[in-house]
Amino acid sequence: MLQFFKYVLATLVGLLLFFVVGFFLLIGIAASFSSDPETTVATNSVLKLNLNRAIDETAADNPFNELNLPGFGNAPANAGLVQIKEALANARLDENIRGIYLEANYPAAGYATLEEIRNALLDFKKSGKFVFSYGEVYSEKGFYLSSVADQIYLNPAGLLELNGLSTEYTFFKGTLDKLEIKPEIFKVGDYKSAVEPFTREDMSEPSREQTLSFLNSLNDFAFQNIAQARGLSTEALNRIADSLSVQNPNDALRYKLVTHLGYFDQVETAMRKRLKVSEDKKIDYVTLSKYRKAPKLVKSSDSENRIAVIVASGEIVSGNGDGDNIGSDKIAAEIRKARLDKKVKAVVLRINSPGGSALASDVMWREVELTKQVKPIIASMSDVAASGGYYMAMGCNKIVAHPNTITGSIGVFGIIPNVENFLRNKLGITTDYVETNEYAEFPSATHEMTAFEKGIIQKSVEQTYDSFTNKAAQGRKMPQEAIKKIASGRVWSGAEAKQNGLVDELGGLEDAIRIAAQAAKLKADDYRVRYYPAPKSFVQEFLSDMNEENEARILRNQLGPLAPYAKALQKMQRLQGIQARLPFDVEIR
């Protein structure tokens, strides 16, 4: 028996060593591929642009994508918007790149991000080169991006979605009632609907009104662009969407949404004809990650002058954040560093955030104000720059947003969950306390607060809202009362925000950089663009994703189908302090 246990122990130790050595071996392989020499692009090549993945503002290249290893081919698969646009700009000038093969069926990105890529594809087409797109299925976002292609192929057994935009909120009041958890809510603004998932079972009328308004704005903008690209009218697209006219691939072809029905081999046949090569010739594809190492044809200036683009993406929290959040200390330090760097002549603050901590937002706002006194600082809004995200932007010299950016939501709230009955009635746990002064235990989540205590918190929320709107009024050079009329927590599209004065100009990141250069009196060839903070390396991304996946797996194993709800409750518990945040998880489909 002792011998048996020795063998078992030896086997376990061997397995552990195997996994440890294998892990470091994979990291070594990744590092070696990351330092690969320059990619040589063959003549008559096609850039293969796979956008069926999450698209962040910036992202590290994934070397495993080139190895086709089981389990690693798509992880981490995130692509960087900056890197995609740089590759497209380079390919436009590259004589060896004859065209683009686009795979964009389910791009996981917001509409402003898709707009940036779409505009880069349109710019690429000005070179006279082709863009071919193929999909077995096109989601609404995938079709929006692919609509710019010269030839759009849909699989004869596939599907194309064109039925308008929608968003769905999840409400947890019923769950909280069953658990006997009572959320104490403090807010300002009729449209501040971020608290509704915990207090209602459906959307309030103000929430429904604002959601319908910004969805219609985004949908109108998308349909206008699709109509222009496909030679149709927006009226025709609306009729198709309202009647669900596209029920099969033949319908998509009949309504001229796609140019061809065909399989992948037929797409390649068409590309060979465009490339003027024989049918048996293998097409030379170059992937995005490989092409990123190709010779750089877009020459950057050798000037010492710099424009610093500070990328702030995620929920806003105090401290340094965890890489997926906007840590106020980290971003404030980056803004401060750019302000003190004499080589940096202007700053662009790139914001992609639904908001978060009002205090953390104010910390970063202060650095924006100080920077504005020394050099131009321009806000560039990505998919979302709302509530705390708008707080970050409102002090900038100018605010640039896409028409389909989600912004506004100038309002604040606070949540303190009362779990006294949950602990006592569900878990059999009770609490007791002693205190040196009458309100030493204030605020508490384990017993009901008095009306006086609730009044103290509500007053603090109202003061924060007054400070928010006052600073917004100063930044926008508007009376505070005028700001309050368009605030009250209301969410706007970028186009709507431009109309009501919350945004100065409509455009993308390049427009914001151009405006920053002009404000600093720099010529087009007299500055270099630098991005901060430095993007995480592939190894950092890999380890971070492993940790997140392990946490998610543990939660799923413990709670099964209840895991998503537990995650939402965890999020509610993390809402410490007064929040300037959008409604939870606004996902537009």
C-alpha positions as CSV (number, residue, x, y, z in Angstrom):
1,M,0.0,0.0,0.0
2,L,2.8,2.4,0.9
3,Q,4.4,1.7,-2.5
4,F,1.0,2.5,-4.2
5,F,0.8,5.9,-2.5
6,K,4.4,6.6,-3.5
7,Y,3.5,6.0,-7.2
8,V,0.4,8.2,-6.9
9,L,2.4,11.0,-5.2
10,A,5.1,10.7,-7.9
11,T,2.5,10.8,-10.6
12,L,0.9,14.0,-9.1
13,V,4.3,15.7,-8.7
14,G,5.1,14.7,-12.3
15,L,1.9,16.1,-13.6
16,L,2.4,19.3,-11.7
17,L,5.9,19.7,-13.0
18,F,4.6,19.0,-16.6
19,F,2.0,21.7,-16.4
20,V,4.5,24.2,-14.8
21,V,7.2,23.5,-17.4
22,G,4.6,23.5,-20.2
23,F,3.2,26.8,-19.1
24,F,6.6,28.5,-19.1
25,L,7.4,26.8,-22.4
26,L,4.3,28.4,-23.9
27,I,5.3,31.7,-22.5
28,G,8.7,31.3,-24.0
29,I,7.2,30.5,-27.4
30,A,5.0,33.5,-27.1
31,A,8.0,35.7,-26.3
32,S,10.0,34.3,-29.1
33,F,7.2,35.0,-31.6
34,S,6.7,38.5,-30.2
35,S,10.3,39.2,-31.2
36,D,10.0,37.7,-34.7
37,P,11.9,39.5,-37.4
38,E,10.2,41.8,-39.9
39,T,7.4,40.2,-42.0
40,T,8.1,40.0,-45.7
41,V,4.9,40.6,-47.7
42,A,4.8,38.6,-51.0
43,T,3.6,40.4,-54.1
44,N,-0.1,40.1,-54.9
45,S,-0.9,39.5,-51.2
46,V,-4.3,39.9,-49.5
47,L,-4.6,41.3,-45.9
48,K,-6.8,38.9,-44.0
49,L,-8.7,41.0,-41.4
50,N,-10.5,38.8,-38.9
51,L,-12.7,41.0,-36.7
52,N,-14.8,38.2,-35.2
53,R,-13.5,39.1,-31.7
54,A,-13.5,41.7,-29.0
55,I,-12.0,45.0,-30.2
56,D,-10.3,47.1,-27.5
57,E,-8.8,50.6,-27.8
58,T,-5.3,49.0,-27.8
59,A,-4.3,45.3,-27.5
60,A,-1.2,43.2,-27.6
61,D,-0.6,40.8,-30.5
62,N,-1.4,37.1,-29.8
63,P,1.4,34.9,-31.1
64,F,-0.6,31.8,-30.6
65,N,-2.9,32.9,-33.4
66,E,-0.1,32.0,-35.8
67,L,0.6,28.6,-34.3
68,N,-2.9,27.1,-34.6
69,L,-2.5,25.3,-31.3
70,P,-5.7,23.7,-29.8
71,G,-7.0,25.9,-27.1
72,F,-4.7,28.8,-27.9
73,G,-5.8,29.8,-31.5
74,N,-8.2,32.5,-30.2
75,A,-7.0,33.4,-26.8
76,P,-6.6,36.1,-25.9
77,A,-8.3,37.1,-29.2
78,N,-8.8,40.8,-28.5
79,A,-7.7,43.1,-31.3
80,G,-6.6,46.7,-30.8
81,L,-8.5,49.5,-32.7
82,V,-5.3,51.6,-32.9
83,Q,-3.4,48.6,-34.4
84,I,-6.1,47.8,-36.9
85,K,-6.2,51.4,-38.2
86,E,-2.4,51.5,-38.4
87,A,-2.4,48.3,-40.4
88,L,-5.1,49.6,-42.8
89,A,-3.3,52.9,-43.3
90,N,-0.1,51.0,-44.1
91,A,-1.8,48.5,-46.4
92,R,-3.2,51.4,-48.4
93,L,0.3,52.4,-49.4
94,D,1.7,48.9,-49.7
95,E,2.2,47.9,-53.3
96,N,2.3,44.2,-52.3
97,I,-1.2,44.3,-50.7
98,R,-3.8,44.1,-53.5
99,G,-6.8,43.9,-51.3
100,I,-8.5,42.9,-48.0
101,Y,-10.4,39.8,-47.2
102,L,-12.8,40.8,-44.4
103,E,-14.3,38.5,-41.8
104,A,-16.7,40.5,-39.7
105,N,-19.7,38.4,-38.8
106,Y,-19.8,39.0,-35.0
107,P,-17.5,41.9,-34.1
108,A,-17.6,42.4,-30.4
109,A,-17.4,46.2,-30.3
110,G,-19.5,49.3,-29.9
111,Y,-20.8,51.3,-32.9
112,A,-18.2,54.1,-32.5
113,T,-15.4,51.6,-32.7
114,L,-16.9,50.0,-35.8
115,E,-17.3,53.5,-37.3
116,E,-13.5,54.1,-36.9
117,I,-12.7,50.8,-38.6
118,R,-15.3,51.4,-41.3
119,N,-13.9,54.8,-42.1
120,A,-10.4,53.3,-42.3
121,L,-11.7,50.7,-44.8
122,L,-13.3,53.4,-46.9
123,D,-10.0,55.3,-46.9
124,F,-8.2,52.1,-47.9
125,K,-10.6,51.7,-50.9
126,K,-9.5,55.2,-52.2
127,S,-6.3,53.5,-53.2
128,G,-8.3,51.5,-55.8
129,K,-7.7,48.2,-54.0
130,F,-10.5,45.8,-53.3
131,V,-12.3,44.8,-50.1
132,F,-14.1,41.4,-50.2
133,S,-16.3,40.2,-47.3
134,Y,-17.6,36.7,-46.6
135,G,-19.9,35.5,-43.9
136,E,-21.9,32.4,-43.1
137,V,-23.9,34.8,-40.9
138,Y,-23.9,38.6,-40.6
139,S,-25.0,40.2,-37.4
140,E,-26.3,43.7,-37.5
141,K,-22.9,45.0,-36.4
142,G,-21.1,42.7,-38.8
143,F,-23.2,43.8,-41.7
144,Y,-22.7,47.5,-40.8
145,L,-19.0,47.0,-41.0
146,S,-19.1,44.8,-44.1
147,S,-21.4,47.1,-46.0
148,V,-18.4,49.1,-47.3
149,A,-17.0,46.0,-49.2
150,D,-16.9,45.9,-53.0
151,Q,-18.2,42.4,-52.9
152,I,-20.2,41.0,-50.0
153,Y,-20.7,37.2,-50.1
154,L,-23.3,35.5,-47.9
155,N,-23.3,31.7,-47.5
156,P,-26.3,30.3,-49.5
157,A,-27.4,28.6,-46.2
158,G,-26.6,31.5,-44.0
159,L,-28.4,34.5,-42.5
160,L,-28.2,38.3,-42.5
161,E,-29.7,40.3,-39.7
162,L,-31.3,43.7,-40.5
163,N,-34.1,44.4,-38.1
164,G,-33.0,47.6,-36.2
165,L,-31.3,48.1,-32.8
166,S,-32.4,47.1,-29.4
167,T,-31.1,46.9,-25.9
168,E,-32.4,44.9,-23.0
169,Y,-31.9,45.6,-19.3
170,T,-32.0,42.9,-16.6
171,F,-33.8,43.7,-13.3
172,F,-33.0,42.1,-10.0
173,K,-35.7,43.4,-7.7
174,G,-37.5,40.1,-7.6
175,T,-34.3,38.3,-6.7
176,L,-33.6,40.9,-4.0
177,D,-37.1,40.6,-2.6
178,K,-36.8,36.8,-2.4
179,L,-33.5,37.2,-0.6
180,E,-34.9,40.0,1.6
181,I,-32.2,42.4,0.6
182,K,-33.4,46.0,0.6
183,P,-31.3,48.4,-1.4
184,E,-31.4,51.9,-0.1
185,I,-31.3,54.2,-3.1
186,F,-30.1,57.9,-3.2
187,K,-30.1,59.7,-6.5
188,V,-30.6,62.9,-8.4
189,G,-32.2,63.0,-11.9
190,D,-35.4,61.6,-13.3
191,Y,-33.4,59.9,-16.1
192,K,-30.7,58.4,-13.7
193,S,-31.8,54.8,-14.3
194,A,-28.7,53.0,-13.2
195,V,-30.5,52.1,-9.9
196,E,-33.6,50.8,-11.6
197,P,-32.4,47.1,-11.9
198,F,-32.4,47.0,-8.1
199,T,-35.7,48.9,-7.5
200,R,-38.0,48.0,-10.4
201,E,-39.1,45.0,-12.5
202,D,-39.2,47.0,-15.7
203,M,-38.1,50.3,-17.2
204,S,-39.5,53.6,-16.0
205,E,-41.0,55.9,-18.6
206,P,-38.0,58.4,-18.5
207,S,-35.6,55.5,-19.0
208,R,-37.7,54.1,-21.8
209,E,-37.9,57.6,-23.4
210,Q,-34.1,58.2,-23.3
211,T,-33.3,54.7,-24.5
212,L,-35.6,54.9,-27.5
213,S,-34.2,58.4,-28.3
214,F,-30.5,57.4,-28.5
215,L,-31.3,54.1,-30.1
216,N,-33.2,55.8,-32.9
217,S,-30.3,58.3,-33.3
218,L,-27.8,55.4,-33.6
219,N,-30.0,53.4,-35.9
220,D,-30.6,56.4,-38.2
221,F,-26.9,57.1,-38.5
222,A,-26.2,53.4,-39.3
223,F,-28.9,53.2,-41.9
224,Q,-27.7,56.4,-43.6
225,N,-24.2,54.9,-44.0
226,I,-25.5,51.5,-45.1
227,A,-27.8,53.2,-47.7
228,Q,-25.0,55.3,-49.1
229,A,-22.6,52.2,-49.3
230,R,-25.2,49.9,-50.9
231,G,-26.9,52.5,-53.2
232,L,-30.2,52.2,-51.3
233,S,-32.4,54.7,-49.4
234,T,-32.9,54.8,-45.7
235,E,-36.6,54.5,-46.3
236,A,-36.0,51.2,-48.1
237,L,-33.8,49.9,-45.2
238,N,-36.5,50.9,-42.7
239,R,-39.1,49.0,-44.6
240,I,-36.9,45.9,-44.7
241,A,-36.3,46.1,-41.0
242,D,-39.9,46.8,-40.1
243,S,-41.3,43.9,-42.1
244,L,-38.5,41.4,-41.4
245,S,-38.2,41.1,-45.2
246,V,-34.7,39.4,-45.0
247,Q,-35.7,35.9,-44.0
248,N,-33.2,34.0,-46.1
249,P,-30.0,34.6,-48.2
250,N,-32.0,35.1,-51.4
251,D,-33.9,38.0,-49.7
252,A,-30.6,39.6,-48.8
253,L,-29.5,39.3,-52.4
254,R,-32.8,40.5,-53.8
255,Y,-32.8,43.6,-51.7
256,K,-29.1,44.3,-52.7
257,L,-27.8,44.1,-49.2
258,V,-25.2,41.6,-50.4
259,T,-23.7,41.2,-53.9
260,H,-23.3,37.4,-54.1
261,L,-24.5,34.2,-52.5
262,G,-21.6,31.8,-52.4
263,Y,-19.2,29.6,-50.4
264,F,-15.7,30.4,-49.3
265,D,-14.1,28.7,-52.4
266,Q,-16.2,30.9,-54.6
267,V,-15.0,34.0,-52.8
268,E,-11.4,32.8,-53.4
269,T,-12.2,32.3,-57.1
270,A,-13.5,35.8,-57.3
271,M,-10.4,37.2,-55.5
272,R,-8.1,35.2,-57.9
273,K,-9.8,36.9,-60.8
274,R,-9.2,40.3,-59.2
275,L,-5.6,39.3,-58.5
276,K,-5.2,38.0,-62.0
277,V,-3.8,34.7,-61.0
278,S,-4.6,31.1,-62.1
279,E,-7.3,29.1,-60.4
280,D,-4.7,26.7,-58.9
281,K,-2.6,29.5,-57.4
282,K,-2.8,29.7,-53.6
283,I,-3.7,33.1,-52.4
284,D,-1.0,34.8,-50.3
285,Y,-2.9,35.9,-47.2
286,V,-1.2,37.9,-44.5
287,T,-2.9,38.1,-41.1
288,L,-3.2,41.3,-39.0
289,S,-0.7,40.1,-36.4
290,K,1.8,39.2,-39.1
291,Y,1.3,42.4,-41.1
292,R,1.9,44.5,-38.0
293,K,5.6,43.4,-38.4
294,A,5.7,44.4,-42.1
295,P,7.8,47.4,-43.2
296,K,6.2,50.7,-42.1
297,L,5.2,52.8,-45.1
298,V,3.3,55.5,-43.1
299,K,6.2,57.6,-42.1
300,S,6.1,59.4,-38.8
301,S,7.7,62.7,-38.2
302,D,11.1,62.8,-36.6
303,S,10.1,65.9,-34.7
304,E,10.6,66.1,-31.0
305,N,7.1,67.5,-30.6
306,R,4.6,65.0,-29.3
307,I,0.9,64.7,-28.9
308,A,0.1,62.3,-26.0
309,V,-3.0,60.2,-26.4
310,I,-4.0,58.9,-23.0
311,V,-6.4,55.9,-23.3
312,A,-8.9,55.6,-20.5
313,S,-11.1,52.5,-21.0
314,G,-13.4,50.7,-18.5
315,E,-15.3,51.5,-15.3
316,I,-14.0,54.3,-13.2
317,V,-12.5,53.3,-9.8
318,S,-10.2,54.9,-7.3
319,G,-6.6,53.9,-7.1
320,N,-4.6,52.2,-9.9
321,G,-7.4,49.9,-11.1
322,D,-6.8,46.4,-12.3
323,G,-6.0,46.9,-16.0
324,D,-9.6,46.6,-17.2
325,N,-10.7,49.6,-15.2
326,I,-9.9,53.3,-15.2
327,G,-7.9,53.8,-12.0
328,S,-8.0,57.5,-11.1
329,D,-4.5,57.5,-9.7
330,K,-3.1,55.9,-12.8
331,I,-4.8,58.1,-15.4
332,A,-4.3,61.2,-13.3
333,A,-0.6,60.4,-13.1
334,E,-0.5,60.0,-16.9
335,I,-2.2,63.3,-17.5
336,R,0.2,65.0,-15.0
337,K,3.2,63.4,-16.7
338,A,2.1,64.7,-20.1
339,R,1.5,68.1,-18.6
340,L,5.0,68.3,-17.2
341,D,6.7,66.8,-20.3
342,K,8.0,69.7,-22.4
343,K,8.1,67.5,-25.5
344,V,4.3,67.0,-25.2
345,K,2.6,70.0,-26.9
346,A,-1.0,68.8,-26.6
347,V,-3.0,65.9,-25.0
348,V,-5.8,63.9,-26.3
349,L,-7.9,62.1,-23.7
350,R,-9.4,59.0,-25.3
351,I,-12.4,57.9,-23.2
352,N,-14.4,54.7,-23.4
353,S,-16.3,54.4,-20.1
354,P,-19.8,54.1,-18.7
355,G,-18.6,56.0,-15.6
356,G,-18.2,54.8,-12.0
357,S,-16.9,56.5,-8.9
358,A,-17.8,60.2,-8.8
359,L,-14.8,60.9,-6.5
360,A,-12.4,59.1,-8.8
361,S,-13.9,61.0,-11.8
362,D,-13.3,64.3,-9.9
363,V,-9.7,63.4,-9.2
364,M,-9.0,63.0,-13.0
365,W,-11.1,66.2,-13.8
366,R,-8.7,68.2,-11.6
367,E,-5.7,67.0,-13.7
368,V,-7.5,68.0,-16.9
369,E,-8.2,71.5,-15.5
370,L,-4.5,71.9,-14.5
371,T,-3.4,70.7,-17.9
372,K,-5.7,73.0,-19.8
373,Q,-3.9,76.0,-18.2
374,V,-0.6,74.8,-19.7
375,K,-1.4,73.1,-23.0
376,P,-4.4,72.0,-25.1
377,I,-6.2,68.9,-24.0
378,I,-8.9,67.5,-26.2
379,A,-11.4,64.8,-25.3
380,S,-12.1,62.0,-27.9
381,M,-15.1,59.9,-27.1
382,S,-15.3,56.3,-28.2
383,D,-18.2,53.9,-27.8
384,V,-19.3,55.3,-24.4
385,A,-18.2,58.4,-22.5
386,A,-21.1,58.9,-20.1
387,S,-21.7,60.0,-16.6
388,G,-18.2,59.7,-15.0
389,G,-16.9,59.3,-18.5
390,Y,-18.4,62.7,-19.4
391,Y,-17.0,64.1,-16.1
392,M,-13.5,63.3,-17.4
393,A,-14.2,65.1,-20.7
394,M,-16.1,68.2,-19.6
395,G,-13.0,70.1,-18.6
396,C,-11.2,69.7,-21.9
397,N,-10.7,72.5,-24.3
398,K,-12.9,70.7,-26.9
399,I,-14.9,67.5,-26.9
400,V,-15.0,65.3,-30.0
401,A,-17.5,62.4,-30.3
402,H,-18.8,60.1,-32.9
403,P,-22.5,60.5,-33.9
404,N,-23.0,57.0,-32.4
405,T,-21.1,57.6,-29.2
406,I,-23.3,57.1,-26.0
407,T,-22.7,60.1,-23.7
408,G,-24.3,62.5,-21.3
409,S,-25.9,60.8,-18.2
410,I,-24.9,63.8,-16.1
411,G,-26.3,62.5,-12.8
412,V,-25.3,60.7,-9.6
413,F,-26.6,58.0,-7.3
414,G,-25.6,55.9,-4.3
415,I,-26.7,52.4,-3.2
416,I,-26.4,50.9,0.3
417,P,-27.9,47.4,0.5
418,N,-29.6,46.5,3.8
419,V,-28.9,42.8,4.3
420,E,-30.2,42.5,7.9
421,N,-33.2,40.4,7.0
422,F,-31.2,38.3,4.5
423,L,-28.7,37.5,7.1
424,R,-31.2,36.7,9.8
425,N,-34.0,34.9,7.9
426,K,-32.0,33.2,5.2
427,L,-28.7,32.4,6.9
428,G,-29.5,32.6,10.5
429,I,-26.9,35.3,11.1
430,T,-27.5,38.2,13.4
431,T,-25.3,41.2,14.2
432,D,-25.0,43.6,17.2
433,Y,-22.7,46.5,17.9
434,V,-21.6,49.1,20.3
435,E,-20.5,52.6,19.5
436,T,-18.8,55.5,21.2
437,N,-21.0,58.2,19.5
438,E,-24.6,58.2,18.3
439,Y,-23.7,57.7,14.6
440,A,-20.4,55.8,14.8
441,E,-22.0,52.9,13.0
442,F,-23.3,55.1,10.2
443,P,-23.7,54.1,7.4
444,S,-24.5,50.4,8.0
445,A,-25.6,47.6,5.7
446,T,-26.8,45.4,8.6
447,H,-29.6,47.5,10.0
448,E,-32.2,50.0,8.8
449,M,-31.0,53.6,8.7
450,T,-33.1,56.3,10.3
451,A,-34.7,59.1,8.2
452,F,-32.1,61.5,9.5
453,E,-29.2,59.2,8.3
454,K,-30.9,58.7,4.9
455,G,-31.2,62.5,4.6
456,I,-27.5,63.0,5.2
457,I,-26.6,60.6,2.3
458,Q,-29.2,62.1,0.0
459,K,-27.9,65.6,0.8
460,S,-24.3,64.4,-0.1
461,V,-25.6,63.0,-3.4
462,E,-27.4,66.3,-4.2
463,Q,-24.2,68.3,-3.4
464,T,-22.2,66.0,-5.7
465,Y,-24.8,66.5,-8.5
466,D,-24.6,70.3,-8.0
467,S,-20.8,70.2,-8.2
468,F,-21.0,68.0,-11.3
469,T,-23.4,70.3,-13.2
470,N,-21.5,73.4,-12.0
471,K,-18.2,72.1,-13.4
472,A,-19.9,70.9,-16.6
473,A,-21.3,74.4,-17.0
474,Q,-17.9,76.0,-16.6
475,G,-16.4,73.5,-19.1
476,R,-19.1,74.1,-21.6
477,K,-19.4,77.8,-21.0
478,M,-23.1,77.5,-20.3
479,P,-25.3,78.6,-17.4
480,Q,-25.7,75.8,-14.8
481,E,-29.4,75.9,-15.2
482,A,-29.0,75.3,-18.9
483,I,-26.8,72.3,-18.1
484,K,-29.4,70.9,-15.6
485,K,-32.1,71.0,-18.3
486,I,-30.1,68.5,-20.4
487,A,-28.6,66.7,-17.5
488,S,-30.9,64.9,-14.9
489,G,-29.0,61.7,-15.8
490,R,-30.3,61.7,-19.4
491,V,-28.3,59.6,-21.9
492,W,-27.7,61.0,-25.4
493,S,-26.1,59.9,-28.6
494,G,-23.1,61.8,-29.8
495,A,-25.3,63.4,-32.5
496,E,-27.9,64.5,-29.9
497,A,-25.1,65.7,-27.6
498,K,-23.7,67.9,-30.4
499,Q,-27.1,69.5,-30.9
500,N,-27.6,70.3,-27.2
501,G,-24.1,71.7,-26.6
502,L,-22.5,68.8,-24.7
503,V,-20.1,68.0,-27.6
504,D,-18.2,70.4,-29.8
505,E,-17.5,68.3,-32.9
506,L,-18.4,65.0,-34.5
507,G,-15.5,62.8,-35.5
508,G,-13.0,60.1,-34.5
509,L,-9.7,59.9,-32.8
510,E,-7.8,61.3,-35.8
511,D,-10.0,64.3,-35.8
512,A,-9.3,64.9,-32.1
513,I,-5.5,64.6,-32.8
514,R,-5.8,67.0,-35.6
515,I,-7.7,69.5,-33.4
516,A,-5.1,69.1,-30.7
517,A,-2.3,69.8,-33.1
518,Q,-4.0,72.9,-34.5
519,A,-4.6,74.2,-30.9
520,A,-0.9,73.7,-30.2
521,K,0.0,75.5,-33.5
522,L,1.7,72.4,-34.8
523,K,2.0,71.6,-38.5
524,A,0.9,68.3,-39.8
525,D,4.4,67.0,-40.2
526,D,5.8,68.5,-37.0
527,Y,4.7,66.1,-34.3
528,R,4.6,62.4,-33.3
529,V,1.7,60.6,-31.6
530,R,2.4,58.5,-28.5
531,Y,-0.1,56.4,-26.6
532,Y,-0.3,56.1,-22.8
533,P,-0.4,54.1,-20.6
534,A,1.8,51.5,-22.5
535,P,-0.5,48.6,-23.7
536,K,-0.1,45.4,-21.7
537,S,2.2,42.8,-23.2
538,F,0.8,39.5,-24.5
539,V,2.0,37.7,-21.4
540,Q,0.3,40.2,-19.1
541,E,-2.9,39.9,-21.1
542,F,-2.6,36.1,-21.0
543,L,-2.2,35.9,-17.2
544,S,-5.0,38.4,-16.6
545,D,-7.4,36.4,-18.8
546,M,-6.4,33.2,-17.0
547,N,-7.2,34.8,-13.7
548,E,-10.6,36.1,-14.8
549,E,-11.5,32.8,-16.4
550,N,-10.6,31.0,-13.2
551,E,-12.8,33.3,-11.1
552,A,-15.7,33.0,-13.5
553,R,-15.3,29.2,-13.6
554,I,-15.4,28.9,-9.8
555,L,-18.5,31.1,-9.7
556,R,-20.2,28.9,-12.4
557,N,-19.3,25.7,-10.6
558,Q,-20.6,27.0,-7.3
559,L,-23.8,28.6,-8.4
560,G,-24.6,27.2,-11.8
561,P,-27.4,29.1,-13.5
562,L,-27.4,31.6,-10.7
563,A,-23.9,32.7,-11.4
564,P,-24.9,35.8,-13.6
565,Y,-27.2,37.1,-10.9
566,A,-24.5,36.6,-8.2
567,K,-22.1,38.5,-10.4
568,A,-24.6,41.4,-10.6
569,L,-25.0,41.4,-6.8
570,Q,-21.3,41.5,-6.5
571,K,-21.2,44.5,-8.8
572,M,-23.8,46.2,-6.6
573,Q,-21.7,45.6,-3.5
574,R,-18.7,47.2,-5.3
575,L,-20.6,50.4,-5.8
576,Q,-19.0,52.1,-2.8
577,G,-19.5,55.8,-2.5
578,I,-21.4,58.1,-4.8
579,Q,-21.5,56.9,-8.4
580,A,-21.7,58.7,-11.7
581,R,-22.5,55.8,-13.9
582,L,-24.7,54.7,-16.9
583,P,-27.5,52.1,-16.5
584,F,-25.9,48.7,-16.1
585,D,-24.6,46.7,-19.1
586,V,-26.1,48.7,-21.9
587,E,-25.6,46.2,-24.8
588,I,-26.9,47.4,-28.1
589,R,-27.9,44.6,-30.5
